[in-house]
């Protein structure tokens, strides 16, 4: 074994200097493992073998690189074995070898210095003082000559403060401290060099962080920060140096006291960082903001001092660019704030909204903003920007509320609602939000922004899980209930109650006061809500909640769009009265008024056209709750929206919100994306342009005639042989007439283009509306799969699929087709639940099967024929799964053992309501057509599916 061990050591030592770079670390690691496993091997003998094998003095010139790496990886193996620190002699010789290797920078660069620092950080203080201090004195004395030597000194000071005392430091390089006014210029140069050497790593150099720690120990942090960082490093406008300063700022946060934090957060580094964030908005520029947010997040999660947490949050919230804070208003770092700090921060935000203190902000302007003299830079402009950020910050804090108290969420919601729709006439203690007056009035644009952010907050409340630690709250969370408080009340209901309190107060007034009619509608809404709460029963609970949600939503929207909301609210109130009236409903004929379900469906369809995500989600939720009450007429209203043939006949089949600015902007954005990204749309546009040219040919004849008349009036007709020339006045008059004619022609061409563009945008809006309506169809199929009305949905969906297959292939059309096909396939054909009451519909369903199969046979496109064939198989499943009422001899029951072992046999024998002979004839004809007609759209997979599912 001794011979084998020696052979192993020799081979491993030889491999340390292998020519292949990837092999050297492997040999080094293997040698370390051997030394760790066989502690009887002397460390010094192995080191001697390494020196002899890779002797730098005797090796040939072309092998110096390999020898240098052999020595280096040899020392690394000794260090990684864990035994080097215990053997003082081997440790001393290894350090001396690393010092020699440091001169071979061309090959090893800074690896020996970094390894030396790693070894020194693992050495006990007594070993450092007895063994290494004397050997490293020359390196420590030359600390200000290179970043690596400085790093060695700083690690020694932090690790061995008892050895590297001020008096020893003075002996080494003449001063008892590292950070002082005399050393600052040299330190700045070394840090700049370190930043540039490690710019690719995108991390803070270790020497910089160690220097920060030493400056704190020496009590010279203020000197280091102001003169070394702000007046030194920042003066060199270099990317790596600037990023190093930002990383130093983020890394310093956990180490600083409250006073030091306040000094740093109001300094030049913060301002410089703010300018970087503002000027790097382009997508291809490096953005440091996410990394800085990571530093803040790490600090807040580890800090347990409320004052320091508050100082950092205020510091970054008051770094503003012309009033607008640089910190993202949607930043999630607030989740780490302690409850006390969160309350204080919210109060600070609200106070800054009411009484903006621009003097407390570290405000700056970018170079472009300074050059743009026309840019408004008044105090009012800054206050408006600050208030917009604060409202968004408050709304996003509610959105990310996980362990927040309900009272705090309600406080923020009330504050946002009040300042979006109300203003204080006189201070009062009755209303918390009216307890203080604004130092500057809120401008109209800020009000609009506050309104939009409030409804975003309302959307967050609607989807929020139940807060609180009570048993009732936990039970509601298990049921996946959203949008309610721990006692079961809707958040939006609490806000409506608060709004009613404000309307009843003499100390506040609405920004958009209600008229008498609107106030009556508001009072009717509140009374209807009270009646719904009184009459709520278990059987109608879903129906009651649906009406409550919609009434509350419309009541809140009355503050934003009063004229548009009034019509919907009146219809909804009348619908509510009819839905919950105790009078017996009369049998409806075709000429009678629509029932409450039909009215509700019409209301929901109109709300789906709104740009608000909150309205659309609540509309979908309401529809799910009233699905059991849906009538045939109500379902037909929804299906009429999807009817592609009705859209061609009536352009008003779909409500198009032309006045909605957001939808028009989204349509324009989609147009731009389509023009840039979709080659298909470019092709269609080229075809349309060619069509315009054909149309313009007729117009050109008229225009040509008008032009000839103008020229004839000036006596310059082409056929005129007169040699007389026009005088100047006649020529000027002719030019004026010709220019007017061309201007008029240009206006006509532009009007045609505008009309075409308008029609395209309307088409986009209609298609977008149909995609939203598909959500209602999917909800009905999912929640009411056993309802006979499901059969009325089959053909309309098939017509949509068929029409989309043969229409334009732009992205929106493809999305519409895919969604329709997925609903048809997954929510209808593949559902396991289906109607069980088809006795009265047997004849209709059999005729329906025949009609679907015949259409599948006649179709020319296989993909469309597949959907018709799948629909027929769905109807087969329904008929086969329903028991017939016809008297028939019941089959003899199987013995108990057999019934348990072969349940599938009885299922195969049962045909339910299915007329096997009639259906077989239909599919026999289809199969014959498939086998005899060459251009048949049917495929073998369709019949395979038929035989597999219905072998009878």
N, C-alpha and C positions, 0 to 999 in steps of 0.2 A: 504493500500500500504506500510505503514511503516513496518508492520509485514512481508510482503512478501520480502521487501528489506533486512531486517535483516536476514530472513531465507536464502535468496540467498547468503548473505555475509558469513554466518556461513558454509553453504555447500561448497562454493568455497574455504574458508580458510582450511576446513578439507581436501579437495581434493588436496591441495598443497603438502601434504606429503603422497600421495597415494602410495601403494605398487607397482602398475604398473608404470613402468618408462615412458611409452608413454602417460599416463594420466596427469602427473604433468604439462608439458608445456601447455596442453589444459586448465586446471583449472587456470593457471597463466594468460594466454591470456584472458580468460573470465573475470577474476577479474579486469584486466586492462581496459577492455572495459566498465565494470560496473562503475568503478571509473571515467572513462573519461566521461561517460554519465550523472552521478549523482554527480555533483561537490559539492553538499551540504554534502556529506559524508566526515567526517573529516579524513585526512590521518593518523593522530596520533592514532585515535581509531582503525583503521584497522590494523595498525602496532602492537598495543598492543594485538589485537585478535590473530595475527599471533604468537607473542612471547608466549602468554599464551597457545595456542593450541599445539605449537611445542616447548615446553620448553626443552632445551637440558639438564638442570640439573635434572629435575624430571622424564624424560622419561626413560623407561626401556632400558637396555643395547642393546638388540637385535633390538630396534626401533630407535637407535640413527641415523642411516643412513637416515631413512625416515624423522625424525625431522630436520636433517641438510638440506635436500633438501626442506622441507617445508618452513623453514626460507629463504633459498636462493631464491626460486621461488616467495616467498612473496615480497621480496625486488625487484625482477625483475618486478613483476606486478605493484608495485608502480612507478617504473622508467618508464615503458612502457606507463603508463597512461598519462605521460607528466606533472603531477602536483607535482612531488616530488621536482623538482628544485625550485618551488615557495614557498614551505612550509619549512622554514629553520629548524624548530624543527624536523620535520619528516626526513628531509635530514640528519641532524646530527645523529639522532638515527639509521638511515639506514646504515650510514657509520660505526658507531660503531658496529652494528650487523655484517656487512661484515667483519670487522676486527676480530671479534670473530670466524666467520665461516672459516677464513683463516687457523685456527689451525687444522681444520678437513680435512687435505689434503688426508687422506686415502680414503675419500668418495667424496669430492668435487674437489680435485686436485687444479688446478689454476683458477677455475671459479670465486671465490669471488674477486681475484685480478683483473681479466680481467673486471669484472662488475664494480669494483671500478674505474678503469681507464676510462671505458665508461661513468660513471656518472660524473667524474671529467672533461672530455672533453666537457660536455654539460653545465657545471656550469659557470655563469658569473664571471668575475674576482673579483668583489666586494664581492660576496657570498663566493668565495674561500678564500679570505683574511680574512673575518669576521668569517666564520663558519668552514671551512675545514682545513685551514692551521694549526691551533693549534692542531686539532685532528690527523692530518696526519704527524706531525713532527717526530714522532718516526719511522714511515715507511720511510719518506724521508731521515732521518739520516742514516738508514740502507740500503741505495740504493745499496751499493756494496756487499750485502750479497746474493742476488738472482736476476735472470733476471726480475722477476715481479716487485720487488721493484725499480730496475733501470729504468724499463719502466715507472713506476709511476712518478719518478723524471723527466725523460726526457719529458713526456707529460706535466708536470707542467711547466717546463722551456719554452717549445715551446708555451704553451697556455697562461701562466701568467708570462711573462718576467718582469712585473712591481713588482710582489710579490717576485718571486725567483730571486732576484738580487744577484750579486757576493758576497756582504757582508752577505746576508742571507744564501747563500750556504756555506760560510766559517764557519758560526755559526753551520750549520747542520753537516758537515763532515770534516771541517778543511781546505778546499781549495776553492778558489773563482770560480774555473772552474771544469768541469767534465773531460774534455780531457786534460790531462797533463802527463808528463813523469812518475810521481809518480803513477798515476792511471791506466796507460796503461796495466801493467801485469794483474791486477784484471779485467779490462774490457775485455781483451782477454779471460780469463777464463769464464766470464759470457756469452760472445757471443758464445763460443764453446758449452756451456751448452744449450743455446737457439737453436743453430743449430741442435743439436742432439735430442732435445725434439720435434721439429717440422719437422723432416725429412720426415714424411709421407705426410705432406701437400704440399710439393714441391712448397713452396713459401718463400719469404723473411720474416723472423720474424720481427714484427713491431718494436721491441726494437732496432734492428740493423738499420733500416731506420731512426728512431728518433734520434739515436746516431749520425748518419751521419749528420742530420740537425743541431744538437747541435754543432758538431765540426765545421761546416761552420759558425755558428753564433759566436762562440768563436774565430774564426780565427786560428783554430788548425787542419785544414783538412789535411795538409801535414804530420803533426806529426801522426795523427790518421791513415792515409793511409800507410805510410811507416813503422812505428814501430808497429802499431796495426794490420794492415791487412797483409802487405807483410812479415814483420819479425816476426809476431806473429801467426796469424791464419793459414797462408799457411804452417808453419813449421809442423803442425800436419797433416799428410797425411791421412785425413779422408774424405770420400765421401761427407757426409752432410756438413762439414765445407767448402770443396772446392766449392760445388755448392752454398753455401751461399755467398762466395766471388764473384762468377760469377754473381749472382743475384744482389749483392750490386754494382758491377761494372755497370751493365745495368741500375739499378735504379738511379745511381748517375749521369748519363749522362746529364739529363735535368737541374740538379742543379749546375753544375760546370761551372767555367769561362773558357776562352780559355786556359790560362796557366795551370790551373788544369787539363783540359782535356788532354793536351799534356803530362803532367806528368803521368797521370793514364794510357794512351794508350801506353806508352813506359815502363810500370812497370812490376813487376813480376807476377801480377795477369793475365795480358794479355798473357804472355808467358806460364803460367800454364794452362790457358784456351786453348791455341793453342795445347799444348801437349795432353790435354783431347780430342780435336776434332780428332787429328791424330790417337790416340790409341783406339778410340771407333768406329772402322769401322764395327765390327761384328754386325749382325742383332739383337742379344739378349742383347746388351749392351745399357745402358741408354745414350742417346745423348742429350747434352745441346745446341748444335748449333741452332736448330730451335727456342728455347726459347730466345737465345741471339739475333737472327735475329729479333725476335718480339720486343725486347727492342730497337734495332737500328731503326726499322721501326717506332715505337712510338715516339722516339726522333726526327727523321727527319721530321715527319708529324707535330709535335708541335713546332719545333724550327724555328724561323724566322730570325736567325742570320746567314748570309752566312759563316762567318769565322768559327763558331762552327760546322756548317754542314760539311764544307770542312775538318775540323780537324778530325771529327769522320770517315768520309769516307777514308781519307788517313791513319788514325790510324789502321783501320781494314784491309785495303788493303796492308799494309806493315807488317802485322803479318804473317811471312812466315816460312814454314817448308822446309828447304834446297832450298829456293828461291821461292817455290810455296805458294801463299797466302792461309790462312786458310778460309777466307771468300769465300763462294760459288760464282763461276763465273756466275752463273745463278740467283743470288739473285735479287729480285725485289724491294729492298729498294730504288733504285735510282729514282723510280717514284715520290718520295716526294721531290727531290732536286729542289731548285729554279733554274730558267733558267740560272742565272749567275753562280751558283755553278756547274750546270751540264756541262756548257761550260768549266769551270776551271778544273773540274774533268777529262773530256775527254782530255784536253790538257796535264794534268798531266800523264794520262795513256799513251798517245802517246810519251811523252818525256821519260817516264820510259822504253818504248819499244826501243826507239832509243838509249838512254844513260842510261842503267840500273844502278841505284845507290843502290848497295847492302848495303852500309854503313847506309842508312836511314831506312833500314828494321830491324825489331825486329825478327831476324832469330833464329831458334832453331832446334834441332834434338831430336827425341825420343830416349828412352833408347835402343830399338832394333836397330835403325839406328847407334847409337854410338858403339854398340857391333859389328855390321857388318862392319868390317874394309875394306872389299872388295868393299863397296859401294862408288861410285864416288862422291866426295864432293868438286869438284873444283869450281872455280868462273864461268867457262864456263857452267858447269852443272846447277848451280843455275840460271844463266842468261837465259838459254834455258827454264827451268821450269817456270820462271817468264814471259817470252815472250808468252809461250803457254797460260798461264792464262789470260794475257792481251788481246790477240786476241779473246779468247772466251768471255771475259768480254765485249769487244766492240761489238761483234756480238750479244750477248744477250741483250745489251742495245737497239739495233735497233729492235730486236724482240718484246720487251716490249714497244716500242715507241707509246704513245697514243696522248699526246699533244706536241710532239717534233716538232721542226721546220724541214722543208724539207732540208734546207741547212746543218743542223747538221747530218741528216741521210745520206745525200750524202757524207759529209766529212768523216764519219766513213767508209762508203762503199768504197770510194776511197783509204783510208788508208789501209784497209784490202786487197783490190785487189792489190795495189802496192807492198806491202811487201810479198804477196804470190807469185807473178809472176815476179817482177822486182827488180832491184837494181840500186843504184845511182852511176854513174861514176864520175860525177862532179856536185857540188852544182849549183843550178839555181833557180832563183826566178820565172821562168815561170811556174814551177810545184810545187805546195805547198808541196807535199810529198818528193820532191827532194831538198828541201831547207835546209836540215840538213843531215849530214852523220852519219852512225851508228858507235858507239864507239866500238862495237864488231860485227863481221860478223854473219849473221844468218846461223845456221847449217842446214843441209839437212833435218833432222827429224822435226825441227821446221817449215821449209817451207811446208812439207807435211801436218802437223797439220794445218797450216795457210790456205792451200788450202781447206782442208775439212771444216774448220770453215767458210771460205768465201762462199762456196756453201750452207752451212746452212744459212748464212746471206741472200744469194740470194733467198733461199726458203721463208724466212721471208718477203723479199721485194715483192715477187710474190703474197703473200697472204695478204699483208698489205692494210688496208683501206686507203682511200684518206685523207691526212693530210691537215690542214689549216682551216681558218675561212671564206674563201671567199664563195660567192654564188655558184660559179662553183664547188668548192670542195664539198659543201653541196649537190648539185644536183647529183654529181657522187656517193656520199655516199648513197643517197636515191635509186639509181639504183643498189646498191650493187656491184659497180665496184671495183676491187682489182688490185693491182700491178702497179698503175699509179700515177703520180704526180698530183697536183691540176690543171695543164694545160693540162692534158690528155696524157702526154708522159709516155711510159713504163720506169720503173726504170732500167731494164736491157738494154734498148736502150741507156740511159745516160751513163751506164758503158761501153758499147761498144764504144761509142764516146770517152770516156776518154781513153780507151785502145788504140784506133787509134792514139790519141794525143801522148801517151807514145811511141808507135812504131815509130812515126815520129820524135821523139826528139833524139838529139845526146848526151844528157846529161845522159840518162838512158839506160839500156839494159835489155832485157828479160833474165830471169834465164834459160829458154829453148828457145834459138833463133829459129825463123822460117827459114825453108829452102825457096828457091825460089818458089817451088811449093806451099808450105803452105802460103807464102805471097801472091801469085797470088790468091789462094782460098779466103784469107782474103779480098783482094781488090774486087774480084767478089761478095763476100757476101755484102760488103758495097754498091756496085753499085746496086745490086738487091734490097736492102732495100730502096735506093733512088727511084728506078723505082716503087716499090710498093707504096711508098707514093705519087708519082705523079699520078699513074693510079688508085688510090683508088676511088671507086664509091660506092654509097649506096647499089646497088644490090650485089656487091661482097665484102662488108666491112668485113663480117665474114671470108670469104676465105682469104682476104688480111691479116687480123690480125693473122690468123692461121699460114700463111707462115712467117710473121714477127716474131712471137714468136719462131718458130722453128729455123729460121735462126739465130736469136740473141742468142738462147741457144747454138747452135752448135758453133757459133763464140766464145763465152766465153769458152766453153769446149776445144776449140783448144789450149788454154794455158795450160791445164792440161794433156789431153791425145791426143797428136798430131797425132800419127799414127792411133789410133782407130777412131778418129773423122773425119779424112780426107775423108775416104770412104763414111761415112754418109753425110758429108757436100757436096761432089761432086755430089752424087746422089740427094741431096736436091736442089742444085743449078740447075741441069739439069731439075728436076721436076718443079721447079719454072718457068723456061723459057718456058716449054711446057704448063704449066697451064695458063699462062698469055700471050701466043703468040697470035697475032691477025690473024694468018693464019687460014683458016677454017679447022676444023678437018675432016679427011677422015673417011669413014665408016670402022670400024675395023672388021677384020675377025679373026678366031681363031689363025692364024699364025702370025699376026701383033704384033708389040711391045706393051707392056702394056701401058695403059693410065696413065696420071699423078696421078689419084686417086689410081690406083693399086700400083704405085711406092711409093706414100705417105703412103699407108697402110703398105707396107713392111718396110718402114723406121720406122714407129711408132711401129710395132711389134718388130723390133730389139732394139728400145729404151726401150720398156717395160721390156726387159730382163736385163737392167742395174740396179745396186744396188741403184742408186741415186733416192731419193724420189722426188726431184725437176724435174728430167727428166720425171719420170712417170706421175707426175701431169700435166706438160705442155703437154705431149703426149696425155693424156686424154682430156685436154682442146682443143687441136688442132683437135682431132678426132670429138669432138662435133661440131666444126665449119665447118668441111668438110662433115658431115653426109648427107646434102642434095645432094651432088655430088657423093655419093657412088654408085658404079656400082655393077652388079651381080658378076663380077670377083673379085672385091675388097672385097666384103663380103665373097666370098668363101675362100679367103686367110685367113681370120680370123677364119672361121668355120673349116678349115683344121687343125688348131692348136688344136681345141677341139676334133677332131675326134679320139675316142679311138682305133678304128681298124687300122687307119693309123699309129698311134704311135707304135703299135705292129709290123707292117711291116717295118717301117723306124725309126731307132733310131735318125736320124737327122731331124725329123719333127719339132723339137723345138730347137731353139738356146740356147745352154747351155754355159754360161759364165764360163768356167773352170778356166780361169785366174783371175777371180774376187776374190780377197782375202776375201772381206766382205761376199760374198754369201757363200763361202766355210766355213767361220767361223760360219755364221748363220746356215748352214746345220749341222755342227758339234755340235753346241749348241742344235739344235733340236734333233739330235741323242742322245745327253746326256740326255736331258729332257725326251725323249721317253724311254730310257733305265731305267731311275729312276722312272718315274711316271706312265707309261702306262703298265698295266698288259697285255693288248691285244698284244702289241708289243713284250713283253717277250714271250708270247705263240708262236707268229709267229717265233721269233728268235730260240726258242727251236726246232720248227718244221724244220727250215732251218738247224740247227746244226745236227739234226738227218739225214737230207738229205745228209749233207756233210759226215757223217759217212758212209752212204751207198755208196757214191761215193768213199770214201777212201778205201773201202774194195777191189775195183778193183786195186787201186793204191798199196795197201798193198801186193798184189800178185807179182807185179813187184819189189817192194822194197824187198820182201822176197827172190825173186830169186837173186837180186843183192847181198843181204847179204850172201846167200849161196855160191855164186861165190867167194866172198871175203874170206869166211871161208875155202873154198876148196883150194884156193890159198895158205893158211897158213897151209894146211894139218891138219885141226882140224875138219873135217866134222863129223857129228854125227854118220855116219855109218862106219867110219874108226876104225879098231880094233888095230891100231898100238899103242904100249905102249911107244913109244919114246916121250919124252917131247921136246917142242921147246926151243931153246936157247933164251937168252935175246934180242938179235938183231932182231930175227924173231918175237918175241912177241911184241916188240916196233913197228915194221913195221906193224904188224897186227892191233894193237891198232890205229895207225895213219890212216890206210885205213878205219877201221870201223867208227872212229870219222868223217872222211871226208864224208863218205856215209850218216851218220845221219845228218850232217850239211846241205848237199845238199837236203835231204828229208825235213828238217825243212824249208829251203828256199822256196821249192815248196809249202808247206802248207801255209806259210806266204803270198806268192804271190797270192794264191787263195783267202785268206781272204782279202787282199788288193783290189783285183779285185771286190770281192763281195761288199766291203765297198764303192768302187768308184761307182759301179752301183747303190747302194742304194742312194748315195748322188745325183747322176744325176737324179734319179727318183724324189727325193724331189725337186730339182731345176725345173724339168719339170712341176711338179704339181703346184709349186708356180707360175710359169710363166702362166699356164693355168688359175689360179685364177685371175691373173692380166688381162688377156685377156677377162675374163668374164665382166670386167668393161666396155670394149668397146661394148660388146653385149648389156649390160644394157643401156648404153648411147644411142645406136641406137634405141632400142625399146622405150625409153622414148621420144626422140626428133623426131623420124620419125615413129611414130606408124601408120600413114596413108600411109606409103610406101608399095607397093606390095612386096618388098623384105623381108618383115617381115615373109611371108609364108615360105621362104627358111630357116628360123632359127628354125622352129618348130621341124623338125625331128632330126637335129643335137643335140639339147638340150635333146630331148627324149632319143637319143642313149647314151648321157653322163650320164643321170640319170639311165638308165637301166644298164650300165656298172658299175657305182659306187655302185649300189645296190648289185651287185654280186661279188665285189672285196674286198680287205682288208679293215678292219674297223679301220685303224689308224686315229689319230686326223686330220691330214691334208686332208685325203681322205673324212672324214666326213664334214669338213669345205667346201671342194670343192662341195660335194653333196648338202649341205644345201644352199650354195650360188646359185648354178644352179637352184635348186628347187624354191627358192624365186624369182629369176628372171623370171622363167617360169610362176609361179603362179601370181605374182603381176604386173610385167611389161608387160606380154603378155596376159594371159587369163582374167585378171580382169580389164584391161584398158578400159576406156570409149571411147577412140578414136581408130578408126580402118580404114582400107582401104575402100575408097568409089568408087574405080574405078576397079571393078572386072568383068565387062561385058565380056571381052575377056578371063577371067580365070574361067568362070562358070563351064565348063566341068572338068577342072583340079581340082577345089576345091571340086566338088561333088565326084570325084574319090578319092580325098585326105580324105574326110570324111569317105568314105567306107573303105579305107585302114586302117585308125586309129581305127575305131570301130572293124574291124576284128582282128587287132593286140591286142586290149584290150581284146577281147574274148579269144584269143588263149594264152594269157599270164598266167603264173602260180602264179605270185605274185600280190596280190591285190593293193599294194601301187604303183607299176609301172603301172598296168592297169588303175588306177585312173588318172594318168597324160595323158595317151593316150585318155581316155574318155573325160577329160577336154579340150584337144586340139580339139577334134571333136566338142564340144559345142562352142568353140571359133569360129570355122569356120562356124557353124550354125548362130551364131550372125552376122558374117560378111555378109553371103549370105542373111540373112533376112533383114539386114539393108540397103542393096543396092537396088536401084530402077531398075527395068528391062526396057530395051530399046524396048522390044517387044510391038507392038501395041495392046492395050487392051482398052476395054470400061472403061472410067474413072468412078469411083463411084460418085454417086450424092452427091454434097456437103451438109453437114449437116447445119441446121440452125445455126445462129450465137450463140444463147444461148446454143444449145446442143453441139456445137463444143468447147465451153469454159468449159462446165461442165463435158463432158466425153471424154477427149482426149485419154484415154487409149484404148477405144474400137476400134478406127481406127487403132491404132498401132497393136492390136492383130489380126485384120483382114488382115493386110498387110503381105505378105510373101516375098516381094522383089524379089530377084533372086533365091530364094530357090525352088527347085523342091521337093514339099512336098511328092509326091508319092514315088519318088526314095529314099529319105532320110528315110521316114517312114518304108519302107521295110527293110532297114539296121538295124534300131533300133528295129523293130519287131523281126528280127532274133536274135538280141542280147538279147532281153527280154525273148524270148523262150528258149535260151540257159541258161540264168540265172535261169529260173524256172524249167528246166528239168535236168540240169547237176549238180551233187552234188559238184564236185570239180571245180566250175567255179570261176574265179578271180573277176568277176563283183559283185557289192554289191548293196543293195537296195538304198543307199544314192545317187549313180550315177543316177539311173532312177528317183528318186525323184527330183534331181536337173534338169534333162531334162524336166520333166513334169511341174515343177514350172516355168522354164524360157521360155519354148516353148510349151504352152498348145495347140496351133493349131496342 
